[in-house]
Amino acid sequence: MDNKSKEKPRRGPDLRKGVYIVPSLLTTANIFCGFYSVLEALKGFQKVALSASLKNEVLQSQAIHHFDLAAMCIGFSVLFDFLDGRIARMANATSEFGVELDSLADVLSFGIAPAVLVYSWAYSPIVELQKIGWAVSFMFLVCGALRLARFNVLARKPVQDKSVKKYFVGMPIPAGASLIAAIVHFTPVPLIMRKGQMDLFGFIIDANFFSVLLMILTAILALLMVSTVRYNNFKSTSDKPSISRNQTFLLIAIMILAIYQWSQVVLLVMATCYVSLGPVAKILSFFRPHSSTEDPSTGNVSSDVSLNQQS
C-alpha cells in the first residue's frame, strides 16, 4: 500500500515534442519530392532516347508523362517548403537544425531537380547545345546554393529595421524552380519530339530557338538569385495585416480551385508574375523621385541602405 501510494502519476505524451517533428516531416516530404523529380526527369530522358531510336509512340507518351510528373514534384516541393516554415513559426518550433535541414532540402528540390529537368527536357538532345546547356544548368545550381547560403547568414544577423523582413535580397530559389517547372508542366512534350517546330500561344517558332531562349531564361534566373533585387516576403507577418483572415482563406480557396481546374496556365502565370515582380519594381524605382529624408511611416530609405549593406 505504501509503495503504491508513493508512485508518481504517469504523465501523458508530450505533445510539445510532436510539434517539433511536424516541420521536419514536411521538410522530409520536400526532399522526397525533389529526389523523385530527379528520377522522373532521368526516366523521361531515357524514354526520349529509346523513342528516337525505336520510333515508338508509346515510349514518347511515357517520356511526356515522366517530364510532367517531374515538374509537378517540384511544385509539391514548393508547397511543402512553404508549409514547414509556416507551421514552425506558428507553433514556435523553429530551431537551428530545422533551418539547416530546410536549406539542404532546397538545394535538392529547387537547385538540382530543376537543373536536371531543364537540361534533360530542353536542350540535352541537341548536340550543339549540350555543353552550353550543361554549363547553364550548373550555373543555376551554384547560384541557388549561394542564394541559400546568403539567406542563412542574413537570417542570423540582428536587424534593427523591421521593414527589411518584408523583403528577400535576391530572388528566392523556389521562385526560379517554380518557373522552370511551370514551363515544363505547361508544355511537357520534350523539344526533341517537336520535329523542329513548336506552337507557343499560337506562334510557330523553331524548337532549337526555344531551347536557346530557355538557356537565356535559366541564366537570368541564376543571376537574379545572387543579385540585390528585392522580392516581397509573403511569409512575413505584420502587426496590421492588409486583409482579414476570412479574406485570406477565400483567396486561398479560389487559388486552389483555379490550380485544380487550369493548373498549366495558372501556375505559369503565377510563377512568371512573381519572378518578374523584382525586376519590374527595380526598373520602376529608377523613375521615382528619390528623397534624402526617411519616411517615418515606411522607413524606405533605411531599408534600402540596410539591404545594400547586408548584400
C-alpha angles and dihedrals in degrees: 000000000000093000093050092049091053094052114109118238114259116252122229123239115299103245090187091070090051091057091060091053096056097068090046091051090052090049089051089053087052090054091048092052091048092050092046090050091056091050093049092049090052091047089051091051090050092051090049091055093048094046091051092055099037099035089225118162092199090060090049092055090047091052091052090051093050094051092046091050091049090054092048091051089058088051091054089048089057089052094049091045090055094046099048093055093042094050092045091054094044092050093040087236100132117138141170089249091055092049093052093044091050091052092051090049091051092053089058101038099037101025112034098026098054091039091055092042097053092043096051095038102041117027114358094092090054107086095203092055103040098096094043091045091050090052093047093050091049089049090055091051095048094047090049091053090048090050092054092047092052091047092053091049094049092045091061095050118093111246120203096191109070092197089072089070089064092068141053118223102230127000113303112248094237089061094058092045090048093055093050091047092046092053092051092045090049093055109011096174106112115244092238088065094052092087092228098309139064136188112236115180090328095313120114110219134169114268093223090051089052089052090055090049090052090051090052091047092049091050091049091051090051092051092047090057093058095037128097093242110133124233127190115259104221090179093068118097123219131203092239110037115204093223131037126248092254091053090049092053090048092052091048091050091050091048092050091049092049092049091048093051101036105015096154096055099032096050092047092050093046094049093045093049094051095045090049093047095080100047092043092051090047093052093046091051090066090062095048120094110254118223123206092211125076120245105233093207097055108014092217096156096050092046092052092051094047093047092052091048093049094046 
